[in-house]
Amino acid sequence: MSSALPSSVTVRVPAKINLELVVGPLRPDGYHDLSTVFHAVSVFDEVTVTPAPAWSVQVSGPYADLVPVGDDNLVVRAGRLLAERCGAAEAGPALVHIAKEIPVAGGMAGGSADAAATLVALDHLWGVGGRRDLWDECAAELGSDVNFALVGGTAIGSGRGEQIAPVLGRGRYHWVLVPSAQGLSTPTVFAELDRMRGAEATTVAQPRPGESMMQALRSGEVEALAAALRNDLQEPACVLQPRLREVVAAGQEFGALGAVVSGSGPTVAFLVDGPEGALDLAVALTASGVADEVVRAVGPVHGAHVVTSATP
């Protein structure tokens, strides 16, 4: 381990959208088997860790008031878990500051992204040595989307989402994202899917990646990707937030090539044909009153990575 450890470390981590999300049967442990295609987009949180007498969390940014700052925050769990597993003499409590730009409870894995960033930041702060196997082990224990936030890019997720296999795809894609002021609880959306499936909820086929999605990513053709977008949680999310149907319909009317609710929602992701198309759609959605907030983004982008490391 290095003798000149940093006094603070800042890590940037992206949001994700799900290009495809196929939900399998309900498992005995309460989770569902998933097959999903994660796609990291250029909406970022920045997490800064600094040694402190006790674990604590501070949050800034437009969603700061929606983020818990107690021990129930996933970043505290991430820090304690890494400290327990890494065996570094320097591992100790830290102040974790989150500059929050990823919507909260929006289906974009903001909390998972912050946990992943915390693992990377503390690894550098404590001089653990960049052990990706240790990051992955901790990430899998913390939550379904944390492993992907470490990797970024475009990747297939299986199991409950924690098993990651990068996709060798082509293309850079432009998105217009419409967050919602009212979040959705992931367990509630899954429960609604099970309710809608009724007696068939436990007999659904094991999920697999769609061939049309894989072909689209290999080709890099934006129209093919638009046609392949799929999310089994979209209909349950729309039942719980009926206004999402209006948002999806408006975006398609205003020229989006494709639309999908990300994850458990309620963020709606519109795929467009380039930066001009993104600007046009963003203007149309806000001018029409359909969306109070829109975010333009591109993907894929890299996963959690160090952007600053201050020395004592």
Backbone bond lengths (Angstrom), bond angles and torsions (degrees), N, CA, C in turn:
res aa  C-N    CA-C-N  psi(-1)  N-CA   C-N-CA  omega(-1)  CA-C   N-CA-C  phi
1 M - - - 1.449 - - 1.522 110.33 -
2 S 1.307 115.35 149.61 1.454 120.41 -177.26 1.520 110.52 -71.02
3 S 1.323 116.64 144.61 1.465 120.97 177.11 1.514 111.14 -86.06
4 A 1.342 118.37 -12.53 1.458 122.20 -179.44 1.523 108.61 -112.43
5 L 1.320 115.07 75.31 1.456 119.75 -178.52 1.518 110.56 -78.66
6 P 1.348 117.61 149.63 1.461 120.73 -178.80 1.527 111.79 -70.43
7 S 1.327 115.31 158.78 1.467 120.84 176.79 1.517 111.80 -89.24
8 S 1.318 117.40 -20.05 1.458 122.17 173.77 1.523 108.23 -160.41
9 V 1.320 116.32 155.15 1.459 122.51 -179.20 1.521 108.56 -138.41
10 T 1.329 116.21 134.95 1.468 121.35 176.69 1.518 109.59 -116.93
11 V 1.323 115.83 131.13 1.458 123.27 -179.51 1.527 109.24 -121.55
12 R 1.312 115.23 133.76 1.476 121.23 174.95 1.520 108.93 -99.40
13 V 1.338 116.34 137.34 1.461 120.77 -175.89 1.524 109.16 -140.24
14 P 1.344 118.05 139.50 1.459 120.04 -174.72 1.530 113.35 -92.37
15 A 1.337 114.23 160.82 1.455 121.63 167.13 1.518 109.36 -75.81
16 K 1.320 115.67 166.09 1.465 120.31 174.77 1.518 109.23 -125.32
17 I 1.327 114.80 155.25 1.449 121.24 162.36 1.526 106.94 -123.90
18 N 1.307 116.25 158.94 1.460 121.31 177.50 1.517 108.29 -102.77
19 L 1.329 116.13 112.48 1.460 119.88 177.07 1.526 110.08 -70.43
20 E 1.312 115.34 -32.27 1.462 121.96 176.96 1.518 107.61 -146.04
21 L 1.326 116.06 137.67 1.463 120.60 177.00 1.523 108.04 -142.42
22 V 1.322 114.55 106.62 1.462 121.93 179.76 1.524 107.04 -107.18
23 V 1.328 116.44 122.44 1.461 121.99 -174.24 1.520 109.45 -104.77
24 G 1.328 115.62 123.21 1.454 121.91 179.07 1.510 112.19 -88.16
25 P 1.313 117.22 -162.26 1.468 121.20 -175.45 1.523 112.44 -71.16
26 L 1.317 114.14 158.03 1.458 121.04 174.22 1.527 109.10 -69.80
27 R 1.354 115.54 129.27 1.452 120.75 -177.44 1.527 110.72 -91.78
28 P 1.327 118.23 162.65 1.467 120.38 178.36 1.526 113.37 -58.95
29 D 1.357 117.24 -26.99 1.465 119.58 -179.54 1.519 113.01 -82.98
30 G 1.334 117.35 3.34 1.458 120.77 177.53 1.510 114.50 92.55
31 Y 1.339 117.97 -9.85 1.454 121.84 175.67 1.527 109.91 -91.59
32 H 1.340 115.09 173.66 1.454 121.81 174.68 1.523 108.89 -118.62
33 D 1.329 116.38 143.66 1.460 118.82 168.39 1.524 108.42 -68.78
34 L 1.327 115.45 137.88 1.459 121.21 -176.72 1.525 110.95 -126.58
35 S 1.301 115.62 151.97 1.461 122.27 161.69 1.515 105.40 -129.51
36 T 1.317 116.23 116.32 1.462 119.08 -175.71 1.520 110.47 -137.41
37 V 1.308 115.28 153.61 1.461 121.44 172.42 1.520 107.10 -111.38
38 F 1.330 115.40 106.27 1.459 122.31 177.15 1.528 109.51 -79.85
39 H 1.327 115.61 147.87 1.466 121.60 179.57 1.522 107.26 -144.20
40 A 1.326 116.96 114.49 1.467 121.29 -178.86 1.523 110.35 -82.09
41 V 1.341 115.99 132.55 1.465 121.20 -176.59 1.525 110.49 -123.54
42 S 1.329 114.85 162.46 1.467 121.95 -169.38 1.525 113.43 -80.76
43 V 1.331 115.22 53.72 1.464 122.94 166.78 1.518 104.44 -119.98
44 F 1.334 116.86 120.25 1.462 119.44 -166.77 1.521 112.69 -123.51
45 D 1.333 114.89 144.40 1.461 122.12 160.03 1.520 107.62 -101.07
46 E 1.334 116.11 153.62 1.463 121.23 171.38 1.524 108.30 -121.89
47 V 1.326 115.19 128.39 1.456 122.35 -177.46 1.526 108.52 -115.52
48 T 1.333 115.88 124.76 1.467 121.96 179.55 1.518 109.25 -116.79
49 V 1.330 116.12 129.14 1.466 120.78 179.25 1.518 109.56 -114.65
50 T 1.347 114.93 138.57 1.460 122.83 -179.46 1.521 108.01 -139.14
51 P 1.319 119.38 134.72 1.469 119.86 177.79 1.520 111.38 -54.91
52 A 1.331 116.22 142.41 1.465 121.27 -177.11 1.526 109.03 -150.93
53 P 1.329 117.93 164.18 1.470 120.26 179.96 1.524 113.40 -66.68
54 A 1.339 116.42 -27.11 1.465 120.42 -179.37 1.532 108.43 -148.62
55 W 1.326 116.31 160.16 1.465 120.30 177.95 1.521 109.87 -67.44
56 S 1.333 116.09 133.14 1.462 120.41 176.53 1.518 109.13 -153.88
57 V 1.332 115.73 160.97 1.459 122.51 -177.29 1.517 109.55 -129.95
58 Q 1.311 116.27 134.44 1.462 123.15 170.22 1.524 108.17 -123.57
59 V 1.330 116.13 145.51 1.459 120.43 -177.94 1.513 109.42 -134.27
60 S 1.340 115.61 135.71 1.465 121.19 173.83 1.520 108.00 -129.11
61 G 1.331 116.12 169.03 1.452 119.76 179.10 1.513 112.42 107.83
62 P 1.341 117.19 177.38 1.464 121.18 -172.34 1.524 115.30 -66.55
63 Y 1.325 118.40 -18.18 1.466 120.91 -178.69 1.518 111.97 -111.51
64 A 1.335 116.79 16.08 1.461 120.94 -172.11 1.520 112.55 -58.40
65 D 1.320 117.55 -38.72 1.468 119.81 -175.58 1.518 113.18 -72.88
66 L 1.329 118.01 -6.95 1.461 121.78 -179.90 1.523 112.80 -98.91
67 V 1.320 117.20 -2.92 1.467 121.37 -174.25 1.522 109.94 -103.12
68 P 1.330 118.72 125.53 1.464 120.51 176.98 1.528 110.24 -68.07
69 V 1.320 116.71 143.28 1.467 120.43 -177.61 1.520 112.05 -115.77
70 G 1.309 116.95 11.66 1.459 120.33 178.49 1.516 111.89 -92.73
71 D 1.331 114.96 -166.55 1.462 120.83 -178.19 1.525 112.76 -66.95
72 D 1.348 117.33 -13.19 1.461 119.94 179.39 1.522 112.24 -80.22
73 N 1.341 117.61 -8.21 1.466 119.29 175.85 1.526 109.01 -66.82
74 L 1.329 115.95 136.43 1.459 121.06 -175.35 1.526 111.98 -62.43
75 V 1.334 118.78 -25.58 1.460 119.78 -179.65 1.531 111.18 -67.57
76 V 1.325 117.28 -32.89 1.466 119.98 177.15 1.526 110.00 -69.11
77 R 1.323 116.14 -42.71 1.463 119.37 175.69 1.529 110.84 -60.27
78 A 1.331 116.22 -40.93 1.468 120.02 179.10 1.515 110.94 -62.47
79 G 1.327 116.91 -44.72 1.455 120.41 -179.07 1.514 112.69 -63.60
80 R 1.315 116.51 -45.32 1.460 119.89 -179.72 1.531 111.61 -66.27
81 L 1.316 116.07 -38.19 1.461 119.54 180.00 1.518 111.12 -65.57
82 L 1.342 117.10 -44.98 1.456 120.17 178.97 1.519 110.89 -64.08
83 A 1.337 117.28 -41.51 1.466 120.41 178.58 1.527 111.12 -59.67
84 E 1.329 116.03 -39.66 1.461 120.93 -179.79 1.528 111.46 -67.59
85 R 1.337 116.20 -37.15 1.467 120.13 -172.03 1.531 113.95 -90.25
86 C 1.332 118.38 -26.79 1.466 119.20 -168.99 1.521 113.40 -81.56
87 G 1.336 117.32 -27.63 1.450 119.67 178.71 1.512 114.74 72.37
88 A 1.336 118.52 14.31 1.465 121.36 -179.60 1.525 110.28 -78.54
89 A 1.327 116.12 135.71 1.463 119.85 179.90 1.523 111.59 -62.93
90 E 1.335 115.86 -29.19 1.470 120.34 -177.24 1.526 112.82 -81.69
91 A 1.342 117.87 -9.52 1.460 120.79 -176.61 1.524 109.81 -64.01
92 G 1.315 116.04 121.99 1.452 121.05 -179.55 1.508 110.17 -159.80
93 P 1.315 118.06 179.60 1.462 121.19 -177.03 1.526 112.26 -59.17
94 A 1.324 115.65 155.88 1.460 121.05 -179.23 1.516 110.13 -146.49
95 L 1.308 115.21 152.42 1.449 122.36 166.03 1.524 106.89 -84.95
96 V 1.324 116.88 125.42 1.458 122.22 179.19 1.522 108.04 -111.11
97 H 1.331 115.85 113.78 1.462 120.60 178.10 1.521 109.36 -103.42
98 I 1.331 115.82 126.91 1.461 121.83 -179.68 1.519 109.11 -110.68
99 A 1.330 117.05 117.02 1.470 122.13 170.36 1.526 105.73 -89.31
100 K 1.338 116.28 104.06 1.462 122.29 -163.75 1.524 112.14 -96.35
101 E 1.340 115.58 113.54 1.463 121.74 174.17 1.528 112.16 -118.88
102 I 1.323 117.75 -18.34 1.460 121.51 178.34 1.524 108.47 -79.77
103 P 1.325 118.32 129.52 1.472 120.31 179.60 1.523 112.30 -55.00
104 V 1.330 115.25 146.51 1.460 122.20 -179.52 1.527 109.37 -91.42
105 A 1.339 116.53 135.89 1.469 122.48 -179.03 1.522 110.52 53.32
106 G 1.345 115.24 40.75 1.454 120.69 -176.86 1.507 114.89 -110.91
107 G 1.330 118.40 6.25 1.451 120.53 -177.85 1.518 113.63 78.10
108 M 1.340 117.37 17.23 1.462 121.83 -178.04 1.534 112.04 -115.05
109 A 1.326 116.26 11.06 1.472 122.92 173.13 1.518 113.30 61.22
110 G 1.321 116.92 39.17 1.460 119.37 -179.95 1.514 113.44 -63.32
111 G 1.331 117.75 -43.79 1.457 120.19 178.64 1.514 112.44 -65.02
112 S 1.323 116.19 -40.47 1.464 120.41 177.32 1.520 111.11 -65.33
113 A 1.335 116.08 -39.22 1.462 120.31 178.02 1.524 110.72 -61.00
114 D 1.331 116.93 -42.76 1.469 120.26 179.84 1.523 111.44 -65.09
115 A 1.334 116.57 -36.91 1.470 119.46 176.89 1.518 110.69 -64.35
116 A 1.338 116.68 -42.89 1.465 120.32 178.06 1.520 110.69 -62.14
117 A 1.323 116.71 -44.02 1.464 120.54 179.13 1.520 111.14 -61.89
118 T 1.315 116.80 -37.23 1.466 120.96 179.12 1.520 110.90 -64.20
119 L 1.324 116.77 -42.23 1.472 119.99 177.37 1.522 111.01 -58.40
120 V 1.330 116.45 -46.97 1.463 120.67 -178.19 1.525 110.68 -66.20
121 A 1.332 116.16 -44.24 1.469 120.08 -177.50 1.522 111.68 -64.16
122 L 1.331 116.84 -45.16 1.460 119.42 -178.79 1.525 111.96 -69.43
123 D 1.321 117.01 -33.51 1.465 120.32 174.24 1.524 110.06 -54.79
124 H 1.334 116.41 -44.94 1.472 120.50 179.28 1.529 111.26 -72.61
125 L 1.318 116.94 -40.06 1.465 120.42 -178.47 1.525 111.08 -62.00
126 W 1.325 116.11 -39.21 1.463 120.86 -176.33 1.527 113.14 -93.23
127 G 1.335 117.69 -4.15 1.453 120.16 -179.76 1.511 114.02 68.21
128 V 1.318 116.81 36.40 1.462 120.76 -177.66 1.522 111.46 -68.65
129 G 1.327 117.03 -34.04 1.456 119.23 175.00 1.508 116.19 112.21
130 G 1.338 117.53 17.71 1.455 119.71 174.72 1.509 113.91 66.27
131 R 1.296 117.91 44.75 1.464 122.06 -178.16 1.526 110.36 -81.34
132 R 1.330 116.47 97.72 1.460 120.26 -178.29 1.525 111.59 -63.62
133 D 1.330 117.73 -32.24 1.461 118.95 178.84 1.517 110.91 -63.98
134 L 1.332 116.26 -37.35 1.458 120.54 178.71 1.524 110.59 -69.84
135 W 1.341 117.04 -42.08 1.472 119.87 176.26 1.519 110.61 -57.22
136 D 1.337 115.84 -48.00 1.462 120.02 -176.95 1.524 111.46 -63.50
137 E 1.321 115.98 -39.61 1.466 120.23 179.62 1.523 110.46 -62.52
138 C 1.312 116.28 -46.64 1.470 120.36 179.27 1.527 111.13 -66.51
139 A 1.318 115.98 -42.29 1.461 120.68 -177.88 1.518 111.38 -60.12
140 A 1.328 116.77 -43.39 1.465 120.56 -178.89 1.522 111.42 -62.65
141 E 1.324 116.52 -32.43 1.460 120.56 179.20 1.524 111.53 -76.47
142 L 1.340 116.87 -28.30 1.457 121.12 -175.03 1.523 113.07 -79.24
143 G 1.336 118.35 -36.37 1.459 118.92 -177.22 1.506 113.06 172.35
144 S 1.337 115.37 168.27 1.458 121.36 -170.38 1.517 114.03 -68.94
145 D 1.345 119.00 -29.79 1.461 121.50 -173.11 1.522 113.76 -103.77
146 V 1.335 117.12 -2.48 1.466 119.75 -173.09 1.526 111.15 -68.07
147 N 1.331 116.92 -40.42 1.466 119.75 -179.15 1.525 111.51 -59.38
148 F 1.340 117.50 -40.76 1.460 118.79 -179.52 1.518 111.41 -66.50
149 A 1.312 118.27 -37.64 1.465 120.47 -179.26 1.523 111.60 -61.08
150 L 1.320 117.81 -27.22 1.458 121.00 175.72 1.525 111.86 -69.11
151 V 1.328 116.00 -32.12 1.465 121.68 -172.36 1.520 111.97 -95.07
152 G 1.346 116.88 -48.69 1.455 121.63 -175.88 1.519 112.32 70.55
153 G 1.331 115.68 -159.28 1.449 120.43 -177.65 1.514 111.15 70.50
154 T 1.322 116.19 -139.53 1.463 123.11 173.39 1.519 106.58 -126.54
155 A 1.327 117.22 132.74 1.462 120.11 -174.24 1.512 110.49 -153.06
156 I 1.327 115.09 153.32 1.457 121.60 173.87 1.518 108.37 -88.37
157 G 1.312 116.48 132.44 1.448 122.06 173.76 1.515 109.69 -111.05
158 S 1.327 116.36 136.32 1.460 120.56 178.00 1.517 108.60 -134.50
159 G 1.366 116.98 -173.72 1.455 119.78 -170.06 1.510 107.37 68.99
160 R 1.333 116.62 -126.27 1.466 119.30 170.40 1.525 110.87 -99.60
161 G 1.350 115.91 16.56 1.448 122.50 177.97 1.511 113.43 113.66
162 E 1.350 116.83 -9.97 1.462 120.64 -173.39 1.526 113.49 -85.84
163 Q 1.333 117.52 -14.27 1.459 121.13 178.63 1.526 108.13 -91.35
164 I 1.334 117.15 115.88 1.460 122.25 -168.08 1.523 111.02 -114.87
165 A 1.330 115.39 133.25 1.463 121.90 174.86 1.529 107.75 -132.68
166 P 1.343 118.73 110.42 1.471 120.67 -178.98 1.521 112.16 -57.42
167 V 1.322 115.67 145.19 1.462 122.83 177.46 1.523 108.93 -100.34
168 L 1.320 116.84 127.63 1.463 120.61 176.44 1.526 108.02 -87.22
169 G 1.321 115.20 78.31 1.457 120.85 -178.46 1.511 111.71 -104.48
170 R 1.306 114.95 172.16 1.460 121.98 177.13 1.519 109.30 -112.67
171 G 1.324 114.64 165.07 1.451 118.94 169.86 1.512 114.31 94.92
172 R 1.304 113.91 153.28 1.457 123.68 172.96 1.517 105.33 -125.59
173 Y 1.311 116.93 129.02 1.455 121.25 -168.32 1.524 111.22 -115.72
174 H 1.315 115.07 147.54 1.460 122.54 -178.55 1.523 109.64 -109.29
175 W 1.328 114.97 134.55 1.454 122.26 -173.15 1.521 111.37 -129.66
176 V 1.315 115.31 148.72 1.459 122.03 166.47 1.524 106.53 -118.23
177 L 1.309 116.69 121.10 1.459 122.67 -176.12 1.522 109.85 -106.38
178 V 1.323 115.92 134.10 1.460 121.39 177.44 1.521 108.71 -116.89
179 P 1.336 117.78 99.25 1.469 120.40 175.78 1.528 109.88 -72.37
180 S 1.321 114.98 170.93 1.458 121.26 176.61 1.512 109.39 -123.32
181 A 1.328 115.76 143.53 1.457 119.24 178.09 1.520 111.82 -67.19
182 Q 1.315 116.73 -22.01 1.460 122.32 179.96 1.518 109.10 -108.94
183 G 1.315 117.27 117.79 1.452 120.89 -178.73 1.514 112.19 -76.54
184 L 1.333 115.26 173.07 1.459 122.06 175.09 1.518 108.76 -126.96
185 S 1.317 116.00 137.19 1.460 121.82 176.39 1.524 109.48 -78.62
186 T 1.331 116.35 126.21 1.461 119.88 179.98 1.532 112.28 -57.24
187 P 1.339 120.46 -48.23 1.466 119.21 178.28 1.526 112.83 -58.66
188 T 1.338 116.95 -35.27 1.468 120.17 -179.87 1.522 111.01 -66.16
189 V 1.327 117.00 -39.95 1.460 120.32 -179.89 1.527 110.47 -67.80
190 F 1.331 117.24 -43.13 1.465 119.75 176.57 1.529 110.71 -61.83
191 A 1.332 116.89 -40.32 1.461 120.36 179.21 1.525 110.85 -63.09
192 E 1.335 116.43 -37.85 1.462 119.58 177.67 1.526 110.87 -66.68
193 L 1.321 117.70 -37.95 1.469 120.28 175.61 1.529 110.31 -60.82
194 D 1.326 116.67 -45.49 1.462 119.64 178.84 1.527 111.05 -62.30
195 R 1.332 116.45 -38.87 1.470 119.62 178.02 1.520 110.56 -62.77
196 M 1.350 116.27 -43.07 1.454 120.25 -179.47 1.531 111.56 -66.46
197 R 1.310 116.73 -33.70 1.461 120.48 178.91 1.525 112.24 -76.16
198 G 1.317 116.91 -21.95 1.456 121.09 176.02 1.513 112.54 62.80
199 A 1.324 115.14 -134.90 1.459 120.86 -176.28 1.519 112.65 -64.52
200 E 1.330 117.07 -18.25 1.460 120.80 -179.07 1.526 113.07 -84.73
201 A 1.330 117.74 -0.91 1.470 121.16 -173.07 1.525 112.88 -58.49
202 T 1.328 117.42 -33.78 1.470 120.11 -177.51 1.520 112.70 -96.72
203 T 1.308 117.88 0.92 1.466 120.73 -177.60 1.524 112.63 -117.13
204 V 1.323 117.02 11.59 1.466 121.35 178.37 1.528 109.09 -65.18
205 A 1.334 115.93 146.05 1.469 120.62 -178.85 1.525 111.21 -63.93
206 Q 1.315 116.02 152.54 1.462 120.84 175.74 1.534 109.75 -61.96
207 P 1.324 117.30 133.57 1.474 120.01 -174.04 1.524 112.50 -75.36
208 R 1.317 115.14 146.91 1.469 122.05 177.41 1.523 108.71 -139.30
209 P 1.344 118.29 153.03 1.469 120.27 176.02 1.527 110.25 -60.82
210 G 1.334 116.13 141.30 1.456 120.84 178.73 1.527 111.00 -75.61
211 E 1.327 116.72 136.85 1.457 120.13 -179.01 1.525 111.42 -65.44
212 S 1.331 117.15 -35.33 1.466 118.99 178.92 1.522 111.10 -64.74
213 M 1.333 117.64 -36.09 1.464 120.90 176.93 1.523 110.62 -66.79
214 M 1.314 117.51 -45.23 1.457 120.60 -179.71 1.532 110.98 -62.70
215 Q 1.322 117.44 -41.53 1.462 120.94 177.95 1.522 111.01 -64.13
216 A 1.330 116.45 -40.16 1.463 120.08 179.98 1.521 111.16 -63.05
217 L 1.319 117.15 -43.52 1.463 120.41 -179.27 1.522 111.58 -68.14
218 R 1.325 116.73 -36.54 1.463 119.42 177.68 1.528 111.25 -67.00
219 S 1.324 116.90 -35.17 1.467 120.65 -177.39 1.523 112.34 -80.27
220 G 1.332 117.31 -29.44 1.455 120.57 -175.46 1.516 113.59 74.63
221 E 1.321 118.43 11.22 1.464 122.46 -178.29 1.527 109.80 -84.56
222 V 1.330 115.64 120.55 1.452 119.96 -173.22 1.520 111.71 -65.61
223 E 1.341 117.65 -35.72 1.467 119.39 179.48 1.524 111.04 -65.50
224 A 1.326 116.94 -38.03 1.461 120.41 178.44 1.520 111.02 -66.06
225 L 1.328 116.41 -40.14 1.453 119.55 178.34 1.526 110.26 -65.21
226 A 1.324 116.55 -41.58 1.462 120.22 179.57 1.522 110.90 -58.02
227 A 1.321 116.53 -41.65 1.465 121.03 -178.46 1.522 112.29 -70.67
228 A 1.329 117.76 -22.62 1.465 121.58 -175.14 1.529 113.42 -94.18
229 L 1.322 119.31 -7.64 1.457 121.81 -178.72 1.533 110.18 -57.69
230 R 1.321 116.31 133.86 1.473 120.30 -176.30 1.515 110.41 -155.67
231 N 1.329 116.66 141.31 1.450 120.94 176.69 1.527 109.40 -150.65
232 D 1.329 117.13 114.01 1.459 120.97 178.32 1.524 112.62 -65.01
233 L 1.331 117.46 -19.68 1.467 120.25 179.32 1.529 112.74 -88.55
234 Q 1.330 117.63 -3.27 1.464 119.49 -176.60 1.526 111.62 -64.90
235 E 1.319 117.76 -46.40 1.463 119.93 -178.45 1.529 111.70 -64.54
236 P 1.360 119.61 -45.29 1.462 118.61 174.64 1.530 113.22 -59.49
237 A 1.335 117.16 -39.40 1.464 119.80 178.08 1.530 110.71 -62.97
238 C 1.335 116.48 -39.10 1.465 120.34 179.49 1.526 111.79 -69.82
239 V 1.333 117.31 -31.83 1.461 120.35 174.73 1.529 109.94 -64.38
240 L 1.318 116.17 -42.19 1.469 120.86 -178.52 1.522 112.26 -75.83
241 Q 1.337 116.62 -30.92 1.475 121.66 176.02 1.529 108.14 -131.34
242 P 1.337 117.50 83.67 1.469 120.81 -175.11 1.529 114.18 -56.32
243 R 1.328 118.10 -25.09 1.464 119.98 -178.59 1.532 111.97 -63.62
244 L 1.335 117.24 -20.31 1.460 119.50 179.15 1.528 111.29 -60.00
245 R 1.336 117.47 -33.26 1.461 119.97 178.45 1.527 110.46 -61.76
246 E 1.326 116.05 -40.45 1.466 120.89 178.71 1.519 110.76 -64.16
247 V 1.325 116.73 -41.17 1.462 120.69 179.72 1.524 110.45 -63.71
248 V 1.334 116.51 -47.92 1.465 120.67 -179.90 1.528 110.50 -60.02
249 A 1.320 116.92 -46.68 1.466 120.48 -178.03 1.524 111.42 -63.51
250 A 1.334 116.87 -40.60 1.468 120.02 -179.24 1.522 110.63 -65.59
251 G 1.326 117.45 -44.30 1.460 119.89 -179.93 1.511 112.21 -60.63
252 Q 1.324 116.74 -40.49 1.459 120.20 178.23 1.526 111.05 -67.60
253 E 1.321 115.94 -38.76 1.475 119.48 177.48 1.525 111.18 -64.39
254 F 1.322 117.42 -34.38 1.464 121.37 -177.88 1.526 113.14 -85.76
255 G 1.319 117.99 7.04 1.454 119.25 169.78 1.505 117.70 113.34
256 A 1.340 119.18 3.31 1.459 119.83 176.54 1.522 110.39 -62.90
257 L 1.324 116.47 141.04 1.463 120.45 177.52 1.519 111.72 -74.59
258 G 1.317 116.28 -30.86 1.449 121.27 -179.33 1.508 110.23 -159.54
259 A 1.327 115.79 161.52 1.463 120.55 -179.12 1.512 108.97 -145.08
260 V 1.339 116.01 145.66 1.455 120.89 176.71 1.526 108.26 -155.14
261 V 1.327 115.82 139.89 1.458 120.56 169.74 1.527 107.19 -74.60
262 S 1.324 116.55 131.67 1.466 119.80 -176.90 1.518 110.61 -83.02
263 G 1.321 115.67 126.58 1.457 120.53 176.21 1.513 111.90 56.04
264 S 1.333 115.89 -130.97 1.462 120.64 178.26 1.521 111.74 -86.81
265 G 1.340 116.77 6.82 1.459 120.55 177.02 1.514 111.92 78.53
266 P 1.349 113.94 179.76 1.460 128.52 7.97 1.528 115.66 -98.85
267 T 1.344 119.30 10.50 1.461 119.10 179.12 1.529 110.00 -65.05
268 V 1.345 115.79 132.49 1.459 121.38 176.27 1.519 108.03 -103.88
269 A 1.331 116.47 130.02 1.463 122.54 179.81 1.521 108.86 -108.52
270 F 1.337 115.54 124.32 1.458 121.94 177.21 1.523 109.32 -108.02
271 L 1.312 116.24 128.68 1.466 122.17 176.42 1.517 108.62 -92.21
272 V 1.341 116.12 130.33 1.467 121.48 -178.25 1.525 108.98 -126.55
273 D 1.340 115.73 175.26 1.469 119.34 -170.55 1.518 114.36 -92.99
274 G 1.326 118.80 7.19 1.459 120.43 178.06 1.510 110.84 158.01
275 P 1.338 117.47 -178.37 1.466 120.29 -176.58 1.524 113.30 -63.15
276 E 1.331 117.59 -35.24 1.464 119.33 178.40 1.521 110.35 -66.74
277 G 1.328 115.90 -42.19 1.458 119.88 177.23 1.514 111.88 -62.72
278 A 1.328 116.86 -36.12 1.462 120.62 178.51 1.521 110.55 -65.60
279 L 1.324 116.74 -43.63 1.462 120.08 179.05 1.518 111.09 -64.04
280 D 1.323 116.68 -44.99 1.467 120.45 -179.25 1.526 110.97 -60.72
281 L 1.327 116.37 -44.37 1.463 119.51 -178.46 1.524 110.83 -67.92
282 A 1.319 117.08 -41.27 1.459 119.98 179.44 1.521 110.92 -60.09
283 V 1.320 116.50 -43.67 1.467 120.61 179.41 1.524 110.67 -64.13
284 A 1.333 116.61 -43.85 1.461 120.70 -178.05 1.527 111.45 -63.75
285 L 1.323 116.91 -41.94 1.461 120.20 -178.18 1.524 111.98 -66.23
286 T 1.332 116.97 -39.72 1.457 119.38 -179.88 1.525 111.39 -76.71
287 A 1.325 117.59 -40.01 1.468 120.77 -179.20 1.524 111.71 -64.99
288 S 1.324 116.73 -32.36 1.460 120.63 -179.22 1.528 112.58 -77.92
289 G 1.329 116.48 -14.10 1.454 120.37 -177.96 1.510 114.08 85.70
290 V 1.322 117.30 1.33 1.464 120.85 179.77 1.521 110.77 -68.81
291 A 1.322 116.80 -36.28 1.464 121.36 -176.45 1.519 110.17 -126.41
292 D 1.327 115.88 128.44 1.463 120.47 174.51 1.522 111.31 -79.44
293 E 1.326 115.61 -26.95 1.463 121.09 -177.15 1.516 108.98 -139.77
294 V 1.314 116.87 135.57 1.462 121.75 173.06 1.525 108.17 -133.91
295 V 1.321 115.15 150.41 1.463 121.61 179.64 1.518 107.69 -131.65
296 R 1.328 116.90 127.55 1.465 120.24 174.31 1.526 108.74 -93.25
297 A 1.308 116.02 138.66 1.468 120.33 -176.63 1.514 109.47 -148.88
298 V 1.335 114.51 162.84 1.459 121.52 174.00 1.520 108.38 -126.52
299 G 1.316 115.07 159.35 1.446 120.30 176.98 1.518 110.02 -158.66
300 P 1.301 117.94 158.32 1.466 126.55 6.01 1.524 112.47 -85.36
301 V 1.344 115.15 158.03 1.460 122.49 174.74 1.523 108.41 -129.35
302 H 1.335 115.91 167.01 1.461 121.28 -177.90 1.528 111.36 -69.83
303 G 1.325 114.96 156.94 1.452 121.70 176.28 1.522 112.26 -77.23
304 A 1.314 116.08 -161.92 1.468 122.11 -175.29 1.525 110.95 -56.65
305 H 1.346 115.85 130.82 1.470 119.60 -178.73 1.533 109.55 -152.15
306 V 1.320 115.45 148.88 1.455 121.48 -179.04 1.522 110.05 -71.80
307 V 1.342 116.06 132.36 1.465 120.27 176.20 1.530 112.31 -111.60
308 T 1.332 117.50 -29.28 1.475 119.94 174.73 1.521 109.15 -144.83
309 S 1.312 115.13 146.77 1.456 122.04 176.91 1.526 107.05 -141.92
310 A 1.338 115.43 106.78 1.463 120.00 -175.84 1.515 110.41 -87.39
311 T 1.323 116.18 138.72 1.461 121.08 177.97 1.520 110.00 -97.33
312 P 1.337 117.75 153.79 1.471 120.24 -178.94 1.518 112.35 -60.29
